[in-house]
Amino acid sequence: MRAAYVVEHGPPEQVVVQELPDPVPGPGEVLVDIAYAAVNFPDVLVVNNEYQVQVSAPFVPGSEFAGVIGAVGDGVEAVAVGTTSTAAASSVRTRRRSSSTPPVSP
């Protein structure tokens, strides 16, 4: 998986693009193959460690995206693999990310 990656906090110019292992959704999670992602001012603040919610580096920034559900974890019944979706997630792990199912909208 190719991802924008924050190795350490600082200006957006320090964000690197690199290959990361594909995540696997856990119970109650879905994996979204992201086609489009938004970058907003709060994302810049998070990257620079100036946002009210602190995120420990390393991490993949961003929380608004659209794509196709690529895998589902145990217990997920509300959505299926292949469903197009959008999400504004508060607990995301990677750019090809696993997200809890409630914020994902088919």
WOMOHU-V709616 format. One record per residue. N is the residue number from 0. RES is the residue in three letters. PHI is phi in whole degrees, 0 to 359 (NA if undefined). PSI is psi in radians with two decimals (* if undefined). D_CENTER is the distance of its C-alpha to the mean C-alpha in Angstrom with 1 decimal. Layout:
n:res:phi:psi:d_center
N:RES:PHI:PSI:D_CENTER
N:RES:PHI:PSI:D_CENTER
This chain:
n:res:phi:psi:d_center
0:MET:NA:2.35:12.0
1:ARG:265:2.32:12.1
2:ALA:214:2.58:9.6
3:ALA:284:2.32:10.4
4:TYR:222:2.30:11.1
5:VAL:260:1.92:12.9
6:VAL:280:-0.73:15.7
7:GLU:213:2.66:17.6
8:HIS:297:2.57:17.5
9:GLY:164:-2.90:19.5
10:PRO:294:2.76:19.8
11:PRO:305:-0.45:17.2
12:GLU:297:-0.31:19.6
13:GLN:276:-0.16:18.6
14:VAL:292:2.31:15.1
15:VAL:247:2.68:15.6
16:VAL:255:2.21:14.4
17:GLN:208:2.94:14.9
18:GLU:276:2.33:14.6
19:LEU:232:2.74:12.7
20:PRO:297:2.53:13.6
21:ASP:293:2.31:11.9
22:PRO:284:2.84:10.5
23:VAL:238:2.24:12.7
24:PRO:292:2.41:12.1
25:GLY:271:-3.06:14.4
26:PRO:303:2.29:16.8
27:GLY:77:0.14:15.7
28:GLU:245:2.78:12.1
29:VAL:236:2.69:11.0
30:LEU:252:2.17:9.2
31:VAL:253:2.14:8.3
32:ASP:280:1.85:9.7
33:ILE:280:2.24:8.4
34:ALA:260:-0.62:11.7
35:TYR:222:2.45:11.2
36:ALA:222:2.55:9.0
37:ALA:262:2.58:10.7
38:VAL:236:2.12:11.7
39:ASN:237:2.98:13.9
40:PHE:305:-0.73:16.4
41:PRO:302:-0.57:14.5
42:ASP:297:-0.71:11.9
43:VAL:298:-0.72:15.1
44:LEU:296:-0.71:16.4
45:VAL:297:-0.80:13.6
46:VAL:302:-0.67:14.0
47:ASN:271:0.09:17.7
48:ASN:60:0.67:17.6
49:GLU:243:0.09:19.4
50:TYR:274:2.74:17.3
51:GLN:294:-0.44:18.7
52:VAL:260:2.08:15.9
53:GLN:272:2.32:16.0
54:VAL:244:2.21:13.1
55:SER:285:2.36:14.8
56:ALA:280:2.62:14.4
57:PRO:277:2.70:13.3
58:PHE:199:2.91:9.6
59:VAL:255:2.06:6.9
60:PRO:284:2.85:7.2
61:GLY:107:2.65:6.2
62:SER:212:-0.05:5.6
63:GLU:246:2.22:7.7
64:PHE:201:2.89:7.7
65:ALA:222:2.54:10.3
66:GLY:181:-2.65:11.1
67:VAL:235:2.38:13.0
68:ILE:292:2.11:12.6
69:GLY:261:-0.40:13.4
70:ALA:197:2.70:14.2
71:VAL:231:2.55:14.9
72:GLY:274:3.01:15.9
73:ASP:304:2.42:19.4
74:GLY:86:-0.07:20.4
75:VAL:275:2.09:18.1
76:GLU:234:-0.25:20.7
77:ALA:285:-0.42:19.5
78:VAL:224:2.78:17.6
79:ALA:233:2.76:18.4
80:VAL:304:2.37:17.2
81:GLY:96:-0.19:17.7
82:THR:286:2.27:17.0
83:THR:287:2.58:15.5
84:SER:208:2.78:13.0
85:THR:233:2.74:11.4
86:ALA:203:2.61:9.3
87:ALA:236:1.73:9.2
88:ALA:256:2.55:7.4
89:SER:256:-0.24:8.8
90:SER:226:1.44:7.8
91:VAL:248:2.65:4.3
92:ARG:252:-0.64:5.4
93:THR:209:2.99:4.6
94:ARG:293:-0.70:4.5
95:ARG:266:1.63:6.3
96:ARG:249:2.68:4.4
97:SER:263:2.37:6.8
98:SER:222:2.57:7.1
99:SER:297:2.59:10.6
100:THR:290:-0.53:12.7
101:PRO:303:-0.70:14.3
102:PRO:281:-0.10:12.0
103:VAL:277:2.23:11.6
104:SER:247:2.10:14.6
105:PRO:288:*:16.5
